[in-house]
């Protein structure tokens, strides 16, 4: 497959988010460039006094709209 000129691979970021009782995100507790950092944050928050369920959400981020269009 030939990629268009100037194409840039997307980056992945990892957010630690709270879930409500119905599985909806209540908000982001932190965002990280590495899965390891997100897992460490998740463990730290889970050990604390927080309430609700935590999960790690993986988000793909593109620099340019053209790159996003190509990956769709």
N, C-alpha and C positions, 0 to 999 in steps of 0.2 A: 504494500500500500504506500502510495506517495502522499506525504503530508504537504499542505500548502506552505508556500514560502513565508518564513517568519513565525511559523507555528511554535507556540510555547506549551510545554506539558503543564497541566494543572497541578497545583499543590493540594495536599490533603491536610486538613486541620482537624483536631479532635476537641470537641467541647464536652464538658461534664455538665449534665443538666438534671434538674429535678423533675420528677413525674408526679402528677396528681393521681388520685385513685382510679381515674378512668384512662390512664395512659397518655395524657396530654402533657406536653412540656410546660412547666411553670416558670422556666427561665434558666439562664446559664450561670453556673457557678464558676466556670473558668474555661479558657480556650488555650490550646497548646499545639505546637508544631510536631510533637512526637507523641506516639501512643503511650510510651512509657511514662511520660510526664502526666498525661491524662489519667492513667491507671493509678499513679501515686496520689494524685489529687482525689480521685474517687475513694481510694482506701482511707485517706486522711479524713475526708468528710464523713464517710460511713462510720468511722470509729468515734466521731464527735457526737454532739447532742442534736444533730439535725433531724428533721422529720421528713418523711416522704421517701420515695424510691429514687435512686440515682442511676443514671446510665451514661454511656459514652456515645456521642453522636459523631459520625465521620462526615465531614463536609469537604466537597471538592471545590477549589477556588481557582478561577481562571483570571489571568491578567487582562485579557482582551475579549471583547464580545465575539470577535471573529473566531477565536480559539474555541469558545463555548459552542458556537454554531457548528463547528467542525466535529466536535465530540458528541453532538446530540444524536 
